[in-house]
Amino acid sequence: MISGSGRMGREVLAAVCRQPDLEPVAVTDFFAREDVLSLPEGAGLLPFGADPTALITRTRPDVVVDFSHAEWTPRLAREALAAGVRLVIGTSGLPEGFLKELEQLCRKRNTGAVVAANFALGAVLMQHMARLAGRFFDYAEIIELHHESKVDAPSGTAIATAQAMAQERGKPFTRPPTERENLPGTRGGELGGVTIHSVRLPGLMAHQEVILGGQGETLRIQHDSISRESFLPGVLLAVRAVMDRNELVLGLDRLIGLR
């Protein structure tokens, strides 16, 4: 079952339709006002509605893939896990409290879930490389760039990257003090000593650059998602892998052997 009928939800639905070993059974969305949703390329119709429990009871999915809204995801997750349905979640901006609750629910229900800030395999590798590089540099900044419709800032990928770098380093990065900020907010936000800058513009999809500075040198690690297609291999990987999991997995890196 797909949760979310926006652009990413429809991309995931189309990708699932192309897989011989996967079958879409329903789509749920808080904003659903119809009973059916057309499948890509005129392949038929699917049950479509705003009540995930009713759809789960009717269609009995193995997995719910959620790319929706941070206010909708907790309700969906609780109802799915209560029914023994596994979860793959790519919704951005989920609060830490919910992730802890999700971990407890997975343990209680003995049911798996995968939550990832980014499903592009290149982005996962970018984060991994940044984590390793953080051991050797005292200064680091992140510039993340997304399309103008992204609802949160900074991105979940930028937050996860900064957290992983600081954790690997074992202490915060050095953040140069600014004696006078002529325009408030110019220096961006900060997490673990890593300064994070967010850019929102039409024409962008999802991009991130990690810049690390040392004596007489800089190291730049950059990843660009040109289209939403870049996320689909990771989503499909997670859908298959979660069937063998009975706990919460945070990050796609754990599924591809990086941690």
N, C-alpha and C positions, 0 to 999 in steps of 0.2 A: 504494500500500500504506500502511495506517495502522499506526504503531507506538505501542502503548499502547491498552489496552481499558478504561481508567478513564473517568471522567465526561467529560473533555475529548476523549479519543480517540473516544468514542462520538458526541459532538457533531460532531466533524470528519467522521466516517463518515456521519452522517445528512446533513450539508451536502453532501458529495461526491455522495451518492445523488440529491440534488435537482438537480444540475447536468447539463444536457443534453450538455455537452462533456467531462465527466469520468466515469470509471468506476472504482469500487473493485474491486480484484482480490484483496486479501488483508489480513489483520490479523495482526500479530506482537506478542507480549508475553512478557516473561521469565517471567511467571507462568502462561502458557497451559497448560492441562491437557486441552484438547479438540482435535479436529481441524477443527471448523467453528464459525463464529460467525453468529448470526442477524442479518440485515440489518434496519434500522429498518422499522417498519410492515409486517412480514411479507413483505418484498420478496425473500426467498430466503436462501441461505447463502453464506458466504465461507470459503475456506481460512484456518485459524487455528492458529498454533503458535509455539513458543519458539525455532525455528531460522530466523533471517532469511535465511540463505544458501539454505536449501532452498526457502523460499517464493519468494524472488527468482528462483531457477532455474526454479521451476515456473510462476510467473505472469508474469514479465518486466514488472514495473512501470516506468513512466517516472520516477516520483517516489515517495519515501517521506516521509510526514509524521509527524514524531516529537513526541509529547507523552507522555513516559514518565518515566524516572528518570535522573539524572546518571550513575549507575554503568552503566546499560544503553546509553545513547546512544553512547558511543565505539565499542563493539563493533559496534553497528548501522551507524554511519556508515562505519567501515572496510570492512565487508562490502558495503555498498551501493555505495560509490564504486569498490571493486574490480570490481564488476559493471557499472559505467557508469551507475548509477542516481543521479539527482539527489536532493537533500535539502532539506526544509523543516523546521527544528527550532525548537520552542518550549519545550523542556525547560529548566527553571530550574536554576541552581546549577552550570553547566558551568565547569570550571576553565580558567584562561587558557592553560595548557599545551596542553589539548586543542584549543582554538580555533586556536592557532598550528599544531598538527599538521594540523587540518582544512584550514586555508588552504594548506598545503604539498601535501596530498593532492589538493585540487581543482586546483591548478596542475599537478601531476604527471599527473593523469588527464584534464585538460582538461574537467572536469565541474563543474557549478554547484551551489551550496548557499546557502540563506538561513537565517541564524540571527537570531532577534529575541527581545528580552526581553519584548516585548508586541506582540500583533497587533491590538489595538483601535486603530482609526484615531484616535480621540479622544486616547488615551494617547500616541500618536506625536506628535500636534500639541502636547499638553501638554509633552512633553520638548523639542520644538523651541522653544516659547515660553520655557520655562525657560532654555534655552541662550542665547537672545537676551537675556533679562532679566539674566542673570548678568554681562553686561558692565558694567551700570550700578549694581550693588549690591555692597557689601562683605560683607554677612552673608546667610547662607541656611541654612534647615533644611528637611528633608523628613519628612513623616509619611506612612507607608504602612500601609494597613489591609487585611488579608486574612482569609479564613475560617480557622477553627481547625485545619483539616487541612493547611494549607500546611507543607511540610517544612523550608523554609529561611527564614532571616531575616538581613539585610533582603532584600527582593525583588530580582530581577534588574532590574526596572524602576527601582527606587530607586537601585541601584548605577550603572546606565547613565546615569540622569539626572544624578547627582552628577559622574560622570566627564566627561560632555559639558559641563556647566556650568563645571567647573574648566578643561577644555581650551580652551573658548571664551574664558574669562577670561585664560588664560595664566599664572595664578598661583593659589595656594590662596585661598579665602575667609578672612576674619578670623573666628576662632572664640573667643568670649569665654571667658576662663579662669574656672573655678569654684573659688573658694577652699576651699569645704568642701562635699563631696557627702554629705549625710546618709544617703542610701541608695545604695550602689554601683550604677553603671549607669544612674542616673536621667537623666543627660544624653544617653544614647544613644551610638551609634557615630559614627565620623567618617571621611569620605573627601574629600580635597581641601579640607578646611576646612568642608565641609558636614556638619552634624549630622543623623543619620538615626535616626528613631524607628520601631519596628515594633509594630503592634497585631494581635492574633490573637483573633477572637471569632466565635462562631456568628452567623449573620444577615448577615455581610459576604460580599462576593465579591472584588473587587479595586478598591482606591481609593488615590489618592495626592494629597497636597497639597504644593506647593512654596511656601514662605513666604520672601520676600526682604525685608530690612529696610534702610531708609536713614534719613537725618535727617528726622524728623517724618512718616514714612510707611512703610507696608508694602504689598507686592504679593503677592497669593495667586493661585496657578494650581492649579486642582483638576480632577481627572478621576475619574469613577465608572463602573465596569463593574457594571451591575445584574445581569447574567446572563452566562453563557458565550457566548451568542449574539453578544455584542459583539466577540468575537475572530474570528468566522468570516469576515466580509468580507476581513479582512487575510490570513487563512490562504489563502483561495481566490485572492486576488490574488497571493500569493507562489508558490502552486503553478503558476499560469499563467506568471508572470514568470521563474521559475527555468529554464524550458525554453529561454530565450534567453540564459542565463548560463553562462559557463565558468569561473567563479571564485567564491570565497566572498564573499557580501554580508552584512555585519553591520548589522542594523537595517532596519526596514521603511521608514524615512525615505528611504533611497537609492532605493527602488523607486517612491516617489510624488513624487519631484522636490524634496524638501526639502534634500537634499545631493547 
